[in-house]
Amino acid sequence: MSQSGAAAGGELAANRLRHVMLAAAVGSALEWYDFFIYGTASALVFGELFFPKYDTDIGTLAAYATFAVGFIARPFGGLFFGHFGDRLGRKPMLVATILLVGGGTFLIGCLPTYAVIGIWAPILLLLLRLLQGFGAGAEYGGAVILAVEFAPPGKRGLYGSFAPMGVTVGNLLAAGVFYLVTLMSKDDLLTWGWRIPFLVSLLLLGLGVYIRAKVSETPVFTEVGAKRPPLKMPAIEAVRRHPRNFLVVIGARLAENGLGYLFPVFGLGYVINTLHQPREVAITGVMLGNVAEIFGILFFSWLSDKIGRRPVYMGGALFSAAFAFPFFMLTNTLDPTLISLAFILIMGIGGGAMFGPQAAYFAELFGPRLRFSGFAFARELGSILAGGPSPFIAALLVGYMAGAPWGVACYVIFLSLVTAFAVWCGPETKASNLSADSIEDAAPAARAM
């Protein structure tokens, strides 16, 4: 091959890789924009709009409960789309999941409220929330696997970070859009303004589908499919062949997922409803926390390529445990600057150090013919235990302690220590071979505890 031909081939490969990373990041951002605006709306307006029969605190708890119910559908979505993702390919599942979540979000924006159709309003809200959860159950896992299976050798942590950065960008977009609509008068916000973030998602959905439809199948899936037939029941095989790794994923999810929803969702409601601070102060803190988390994800993912997934992940969990009480001490000062600092530190360091390396780590824990199923199913089982109930549990603890947050701080410490222990029990995977059916066989160093 001529030098010009090699250069052209290299440029084509680089362009292809950039498009894949854009698909992982942008698609994930758009998808999770949809998912996170539901959580933000639960903290700000859904209590009054869909559960007006209750007082403010009970209505907010009911809204958080519908937020948590969506997580029940996620493992089923992970099983369903993971099964076909391992048998038919990664790409078609990524398009299907974004259509489900984006479509469900748009329809939520069209829902009549309790004042119009009574009890059918929260019922329809719940059904659409389940639809969102079913699609989201495999969305993130598919985006991560797409990025990791395309990544150059030795850079899987860095390239895998594009999907979690996309999630954080989606959260930031959700907070930003709600920041704008909360500048309206309260009457306008509750009458029609709350619908804007949901309806806008239709435009974002179109862009996400367009980008993902142009992505090719991953080289790992193509290579393995040419040599070995797909497994009939990849999810069952994931549990049978990698039982320890399956449990490691569930345990590792507890702090990352639980705190990833607790601080942006419950933290938002805590600052507004318990500390009685302006909405702008709370949303600004969450937005700055998300900006910090983007940089944290990028840095800690890069670091995991250098020193390993486990030490970085455990460091993030232990920092979160250590910062649990200081977070509430800072927010309770009622100083807007210190409130923002609390969100920046817990999300940028604690969240970034767990969420960043997690992408490559979870993908590397499973062989290629069951990677999608094992990743998505185990990850979403962890979501049921942590992310879904965490805002609800935190709100209950604050109510039980008459507004004091120290019970929530203890809950944060518990989740963080369980996650640190789970990751300590797992293998190191940064040197593993993604095309090998057994991660442990592919990388003897991975068996080190």
GUMI-577513 format. One line per field, with one value per residue (C-alpha): residue number from 1; residue in one letter; x, y, z. Coordinates in Angstrom, 1 decimal. Example, Ala and Ser with C-alpha at 12.3 -4.5 7.8 and 13.67 -1.06 7.14 Angstrom:
2
resi (1  2)
resn (a  s)
xx (12.3  13.7)
yy (-4.5  -1.1)
zz (7.8  7.1)
***
This chain:
449
resi (1  2  3  4  5  6  7  8  9  10  11  12  13  14  15  16  17  18  19  20  21  22  23  24  25  26  27  28  29  30  31  32  33  34  35  36  37  38  39  40  41  42  43  44  45  46  47  48  49  50  51  52  53  54  55  56  57  58  59  60  61  62  63  64  65  66  67  68  69  70  71  72  73  74  75  76  77  78  79  80  81  82  83  84  85  86  87  88  89  90  91  92  93  94  95  96  97  98  99  100  101  102  103  104  105  106  107  108  109  110  111  112  113  114  115  116  117  118  119  120  121  122  123  124  125  126  127  128  129  130  131  132  133  134  135  136  137  138  139  140  141  142  143  144  145  146  147  148  149  150  151  152  153  154  155  156  157  158  159  160  161  162  163  164  165  166  167  168  169  170  171  172  173  174  175  176  177  178  179  180  181  182  183  184  185  186  187  188  189  190  191  192  193  194  195  196  197  198  199  200  201  202  203  204  205  206  207  208  209  210  211  212  213  214  215  216  217  218  219  220  221  222  223  224  225  226  227  228  229  230  231  232  233  234  235  236  237  238  239  240  241  242  243  244  245  246  247  248  249  250  251  252  253  254  255  256  257  258  259  260  261  262  263  264  265  266  267  268  269  270  271  272  273  274  275  276  277  278  279  280  281  282  283  284  285  286  287  288  289  290  291  292  293  294  295  296  297  298  299  300  301  302  303  304  305  306  307  308  309  310  311  312  313  314  315  316  317  318  319  320  321  322  323  324  325  326  327  328  329  330  331  332  333  334  335  336  337  338  339  340  341  342  343  344  345  346  347  348  349  350  351  352  353  354  355  356  357  358  359  360  361  362  363  364  365  366  367  368  369  370  371  372  373  374  375  376  377  378  379  380  381  382  383  384  385  386  387  388  389  390  391  392  393  394  395  396  397  398  399  400  401  402  403  404  405  406  407  408  409  410  411  412  413  414  415  416  417  418  419  420  421  422  423  424  425  426  427  428  429  430  431  432  433  434  435  436  437  438  439  440  441  442  443  444  445  446  447  448  449)
resn (m  s  q  s  g  a  a  a  g  g  e  l  a  a  n  r  l  r  h  v  m  l  a  a  a  v  g  s  a  l  e  w  y  d  f  f  i  y  g  t  a  s  a  l  v  f  g  e  l  f  f  p  k  y  d  t  d  i  g  t  l  a  a  y  a  t  f  a  v  g  f  i  a  r  p  f  g  g  l  f  f  g  h  f  g  d  r  l  g  r  k  p  m  l  v  a  t  i  l  l  v  g  g  g  t  f  l  i  g  c  l  p  t  y  a  v  i  g  i  w  a  p  i  l  l  l  l  l  r  l  l  q  g  f  g  a  g  a  e  y  g  g  a  v  i  l  a  v  e  f  a  p  p  g  k  r  g  l  y  g  s  f  a  p  m  g  v  t  v  g  n  l  l  a  a  g  v  f  y  l  v  t  l  m  s  k  d  d  l  l  t  w  g  w  r  i  p  f  l  v  s  l  l  l  l  g  l  g  v  y  i  r  a  k  v  s  e  t  p  v  f  t  e  v  g  a  k  r  p  p  l  k  m  p  a  i  e  a  v  r  r  h  p  r  n  f  l  v  v  i  g  a  r  l  a  e  n  g  l  g  y  l  f  p  v  f  g  l  g  y  v  i  n  t  l  h  q  p  r  e  v  a  i  t  g  v  m  l  g  n  v  a  e  i  f  g  i  l  f  f  s  w  l  s  d  k  i  g  r  r  p  v  y  m  g  g  a  l  f  s  a  a  f  a  f  p  f  f  m  l  t  n  t  l  d  p  t  l  i  s  l  a  f  i  l  i  m  g  i  g  g  g  a  m  f  g  p  q  a  a  y  f  a  e  l  f  g  p  r  l  r  f  s  g  f  a  f  a  r  e  l  g  s  i  l  a  g  g  p  s  p  f  i  a  a  l  l  v  g  y  m  a  g  a  p  w  g  v  a  c  y  v  i  f  l  s  l  v  t  a  f  a  v  w  c  g  p  e  t  k  a  s  n  l  s  a  d  s  i  e  d  a  a  p  a  a  r  a  m)
xx (0.0  1.3  2.0  -1.0  -3.2  -2.1  -2.6  -6.1  -6.9  -5.7  -7.7  -10.8  -10.3  -9.9  -13.0  -14.9  -13.7  -14.7  -18.2  -18.5  -17.5  -19.9  -22.7  -21.9  -21.7  -24.5  -26.9  -26.4  -26.7  -30.0  -31.3  -30.4  -31.6  -35.0  -34.5  -33.2  -35.8  -38.3  -36.2  -35.9  -39.6  -40.3  -38.4  -40.0  -43.5  -44.9  -46.1  -48.5  -49.5  -50.2  -50.6  -52.5  -54.6  -51.6  -49.7  -46.4  -44.1  -46.3  -46.9  -43.1  -42.7  -45.3  -43.5  -40.2  -42.1  -43.1  -39.4  -38.3  -40.9  -39.3  -36.2  -38.3  -38.6  -34.9  -33.6  -36.3  -35.2  -31.6  -32.5  -34.6  -32.3  -29.1  -30.3  -30.8  -27.7  -25.6  -27.3  -28.1  -25.6  -25.1  -26.2  -30.0  -30.5  -29.1  -31.6  -34.5  -33.7  -33.4  -36.7  -38.4  -37.1  -37.4  -41.0  -42.0  -40.6  -42.4  -45.7  -45.2  -45.1  -48.5  -50.2  -53.2  -52.8  -54.8  -57.0  -58.1  -58.5  -58.2  -56.6  -55.8  -53.1  -50.8  -51.6  -50.6  -47.5  -46.6  -47.0  -44.9  -42.3  -42.2  -41.7  -38.8  -37.2  -37.6  -35.7  -33.1  -32.3  -30.0  -29.3  -26.2  -24.8  -25.1  -23.4  -20.5  -20.0  -20.0  -17.3  -15.2  -15.3  -14.1  -11.4  -7.7  -5.6  -4.7  -7.3  -10.5  -11.0  -10.6  -12.8  -15.3  -15.7  -17.6  -20.8  -20.8  -19.8  -22.8  -25.0  -23.6  -24.2  -27.8  -28.2  -26.7  -29.0  -32.0  -31.0  -30.3  -33.6  -35.5  -33.4  -34.8  -38.4  -38.2  -37.6  -41.3  -43.9  -45.1  -48.5  -47.0  -44.6  -47.3  -49.8  -47.6  -43.9  -43.1  -44.0  -41.3  -38.4  -40.4  -41.6  -38.2  -36.9  -38.6  -36.0  -33.2  -34.5  -34.4  -30.8  -29.8  -31.5  -29.8  -26.3  -26.7  -28.2  -24.9  -22.7  -21.4  -21.3  -18.4  -15.3  -15.3  -18.9  -18.1  -14.9  -16.3  -19.5  -17.4  -15.6  -18.2  -22.0  -24.1  -25.2  -28.9  -29.4  -26.6  -28.0  -28.1  -24.6  -23.4  -24.5  -23.2  -19.8  -19.1  -20.9  -18.4  -18.2  -22.0  -22.2  -19.3  -21.3  -24.3  -22.3  -20.2  -23.4  -24.8  -22.8  -22.3  -26.0  -27.5  -25.5  -25.8  -29.5  -29.5  -27.5  -28.9  -32.6  -32.9  -30.3  -32.2  -35.4  -33.6  -32.1  -35.4  -38.0  -36.2  -33.7  -36.1  -33.5  -34.5  -34.8  -32.0  -29.5  -30.3  -30.3  -27.1  -25.4  -26.5  -25.4  -22.0  -21.7  -22.4  -19.8  -17.3  -18.3  -17.7  -14.0  -13.8  -15.1  -12.5  -9.6  -10.4  -11.1  -7.7  -6.2  -7.8  -5.9  -2.7  -3.1  -6.1  -9.9  -10.1  -8.0  -9.7  -13.2  -12.5  -11.0  -14.2  -16.4  -14.2  -14.2  -18.0  -18.2  -15.7  -17.6  -21.1  -21.3  -19.3  -21.7  -24.7  -22.6  -21.8  -25.4  -26.8  -24.8  -27.3  -24.5  -25.0  -21.3  -20.8  -23.9  -22.4  -19.0  -20.7  -22.2  -19.0  -16.9  -19.3  -20.1  -16.8  -14.6  -16.9  -19.1  -16.4  -14.0  -16.7  -18.7  -15.8  -13.8  -17.1  -17.8  -14.7  -14.6  -18.1  -17.6  -14.3  -15.9  -17.8  -17.0  -18.1  -20.9  -22.7  -21.3  -24.4  -26.7  -24.3  -23.5  -27.1  -28.8  -26.4  -26.1  -29.8  -30.3  -28.0  -30.3  -33.3  -31.4  -29.8  -30.7  -34.5  -35.2  -32.4  -34.2  -37.3  -35.3  -33.4  -36.6  -38.1  -35.0  -35.1  -38.8  -38.2  -35.5  -37.6  -35.5  -32.0  -29.9  -27.6  -29.6  -29.1  -25.3  -25.2  -27.1  -24.5  -21.7  -23.3  -23.7  -20.2  -18.6  -20.5  -19.4  -15.7  -15.9  -17.5  -14.8  -12.1  -13.5  -13.5  -10.7  -8.5  -9.4  -7.5  -5.2  -7.9  -8.7  -12.2  -12.5  -11.8  -14.9  -13.3  -11.9  -9.9  -8.4  -7.6  -5.7  -4.1  -3.3  -7.1  -7.4  -5.4  -7.5)
yy (0.0  3.5  6.1  8.1  5.1  4.2  7.8  7.8  4.5  6.0  9.1  7.0  4.9  8.0  9.5  6.3  6.2  9.8  9.1  6.1  8.1  10.8  8.2  6.9  10.3  12.2  9.3  8.7  12.4  12.6  9.4  10.4  14.0  12.3  10.1  12.8  15.5  13.1  13.0  16.8  17.2  14.8  17.1  20.3  20.0  16.5  16.4  19.3  18.3  14.6  14.1  17.2  15.3  15.1  17.8  19.0  16.5  13.5  14.6  14.9  11.4  10.0  11.6  10.1  6.7  6.9  7.8  4.6  2.4  3.1  1.2  -2.0  -2.2  -1.7  -5.2  -6.5  -4.1  -5.1  -8.8  -8.2  -5.9  -7.5  -10.9  -9.6  -7.4  -10.4  -12.4  -9.8  -7.0  -3.9  -1.3  -2.2  -2.3  1.2  2.6  0.8  1.9  5.5  5.4  3.9  6.4  9.4  8.5  7.9  11.3  13.2  11.6  12.6  16.2  15.7  14.2  15.9  16.5  15.3  18.4  17.4  13.5  12.7  9.4  8.5  11.2  9.4  6.0  7.2  8.9  5.6  3.6  6.0  5.9  2.1  2.5  4.8  2.4  -0.6  1.3  2.7  -0.8  -1.5  2.0  2.8  -0.7  -0.7  2.7  1.7  -1.6  0.2  2.6  0.0  -2.5  0.1  1.6  1.3  -1.0  0.5  3.3  1.5  3.4  6.8  5.9  4.2  7.4  9.0  7.2  8.3  11.8  11.7  10.7  13.7  16.0  14.8  15.5  19.0  19.7  18.6  20.9  23.7  23.5  23.3  26.3  28.3  27.3  27.9  31.6  31.7  32.6  29.7  29.7  29.5  26.8  24.6  25.4  24.8  25.6  22.1  20.5  22.3  20.0  16.9  18.2  19.4  15.9  15.0  17.2  15.6  12.2  12.7  13.8  10.8  8.3  9.9  9.7  6.1  4.8  5.7  3.7  0.3  -2.9  -3.2  -5.1  -7.3  -8.5  -9.0  -10.9  -13.2  -13.8  -15.1  -17.6  -18.8  -19.0  -16.8  -18.3  -19.3  -17.7  -15.2  -13.8  -17.2  -18.0  -14.7  -15.7  -19.3  -18.4  -15.2  -15.5  -13.4  -10.7  -10.6  -9.9  -7.4  -5.3  -5.3  -4.3  -1.7  -0.1  0.7  3.8  5.0  4.7  5.4  8.6  9.5  9.9  10.9  14.1  15.5  14.5  14.3  17.0  19.3  18.8  19.0  22.4  23.7  22.1  21.5  24.4  26.7  28.1  29.5  27.0  28.9  28.2  24.5  24.0  26.0  23.7  20.6  22.1  23.0  19.6  18.0  20.2  19.0  15.4  15.6  16.6  14.0  11.2  12.1  12.3  9.3  7.1  8.1  7.3  3.9  3.0  3.8  2.3  0.0  0.2  -1.1  1.5  4.4  3.0  2.2  5.6  7.3  5.2  5.9  9.6  9.6  7.9  10.5  13.4  12.4  14.5  17.5  17.6  18.4  20.7  22.8  22.9  23.7  26.9  28.3  30.0  29.6  29.3  26.6  24.8  24.7  23.6  20.7  19.5  20.1  17.9  15.0  14.8  15.7  13.5  10.9  10.4  10.9  8.4  5.7  6.5  7.0  3.7  1.8  1.8  -0.1  -2.2  -3.6  -4.3  -6.1  -8.3  -10.4  -12.3  -10.9  -13.4  -12.5  -9.0  -7.0  -9.3  -9.6  -5.9  -4.7  -7.2  -7.0  -3.3  -2.7  -5.1  -2.8  0.1  -1.4  -1.7  1.8  4.4  3.9  4.0  6.3  9.7  8.1  6.6  9.9  11.9  9.4  9.7  13.5  13.4  11.0  13.2  16.3  17.9  16.8  15.2  13.0  9.8  10.4  10.9  7.5  6.0  7.5  6.0  2.5  2.5  3.7  1.1  -1.8  -0.6  -0.3  -3.9  -5.2  -3.7  -5.0  -8.5  -8.2  -8.8  -6.2  -6.1  -3.3  -5.8  -8.3  -9.4  -8.3  -11.1  -13.9  -15.8  -15.9  -12.6  -14.6  -16.9  -14.0  -12.0  -14.0  -10.8  -10.2  -12.9  -11.0  -9.8)
zz (0.0  -0.9  1.8  0.5  0.6  4.2  5.2  3.7  5.4  8.7  8.3  7.4  10.5  12.7  11.2  11.9  15.5  16.0  14.7  17.0  20.0  19.0  18.7  22.2  23.8  21.9  21.8  25.5  26.3  24.4  26.0  29.5  29.0  28.6  31.7  34.0  33.2  34.7  37.9  37.9  37.3  40.2  42.5  41.3  39.9  39.6  43.2  42.6  39.1  39.4  43.2  44.4  46.9  49.2  51.1  49.5  51.2  50.6  47.0  46.4  47.9  45.6  42.6  43.7  44.0  40.3  39.6  41.4  39.7  36.3  37.6  38.0  34.2  33.6  34.2  31.9  29.3  29.9  29.5  26.3  24.4  25.8  24.5  21.0  21.2  21.8  19.1  16.4  17.0  19.1  16.6  16.1  19.9  20.3  17.8  19.4  23.0  22.1  20.3  23.4  25.9  23.7  22.6  26.2  27.2  24.5  25.5  29.1  27.9  26.3  29.4  30.9  34.7  37.6  37.4  33.9  34.1  37.8  38.8  35.1  35.1  37.6  36.1  32.6  34.0  35.7  32.5  30.4  33.2  32.8  29.1  29.7  32.1  29.7  27.0  29.4  30.7  27.8  26.4  28.5  28.3  24.5  24.2  26.4  24.6  21.3  22.5  24.3  21.4  19.0  21.3  20.5  22.7  26.0  25.8  26.6  29.8  28.0  25.0  27.1  29.1  26.2  27.1  30.8  29.8  27.6  30.5  32.5  29.6  29.4  33.1  32.6  29.7  31.8  34.7  32.2  30.5  33.8  35.0  32.1  32.6  36.4  35.5  34.6  37.1  39.2  37.5  34.0  35.1  36.5  33.7  30.6  31.2  32.7  29.4  27.4  28.4  27.5  24.2  23.1  23.4  20.1  18.3  20.3  19.6  15.9  16.0  18.2  15.9  12.8  14.4  15.6  12.4  10.6  13.0  11.8  13.8  16.3  15.1  18.2  17.5  13.8  14.5  17.2  15.2  12.2  14.5  17.0  16.9  19.3  22.6  22.8  26.3  26.9  30.1  31.7  30.5  31.9  35.4  35.0  33.5  35.4  38.8  40.7  38.0  37.9  41.6  41.4  38.9  41.2  44.2  42.3  41.1  44.6  45.3  41.8  40.8  44.2  44.7  41.0  41.5  45.2  44.9  41.6  42.4  46.1  46.6  44.4  46.4  49.7  49.0  47.7  49.9  53.2  53.2  51.4  49.1  45.6  42.8  40.9  43.8  43.8  40.0  39.6  42.2  40.2  36.9  38.2  39.7  36.4  34.7  37.3  36.7  33.0  33.7  36.5  34.3  31.6  34.0  36.1  33.0  31.6  35.0  35.0  31.8  33.6  37.1  36.7  37.1  40.7  42.6  40.8  41.4  45.0  45.6  44.3  46.6  49.7  48.9  48.7  52.1  53.6  52.1  53.1  56.2  54.8  51.8  54.1  56.3  53.3  52.0  55.4  55.5  53.0  51.2  47.4  46.8  49.4  48.1  44.6  46.0  47.8  44.5  42.6  44.9  45.4  41.7  40.2  42.4  44.0  41.0  38.3  39.9  39.9  36.8  34.5  34.9  35.3  31.5  30.5  33.7  33.4  29.6  30.4  33.0  30.4  27.3  23.9  23.2  26.5  27.2  26.3  28.4  31.4  31.5  31.0  33.3  36.2  36.0  36.1  39.0  40.8  39.7  41.4  44.7  44.6  42.0  41.9  45.6  46.8  46.4  48.0  50.9  51.4  51.5  54.1  56.3  56.2  57.1  59.9  61.3  61.1  58.3  59.6  56.8  58.9  58.3  54.6  55.2  56.9  54.0  51.6  53.7  53.7  49.9  49.4  51.6  50.0  46.6  47.7  49.1  45.9  43.6  46.0  45.5  41.7  39.2  37.5  33.8  32.0  30.3  29.3  25.7  24.7  22.1  24.5  25.9  29.4  30.8  33.4  30.8  28.5  31.2  34.0  35.8  36.0  38.6  41.1  44.0)
***
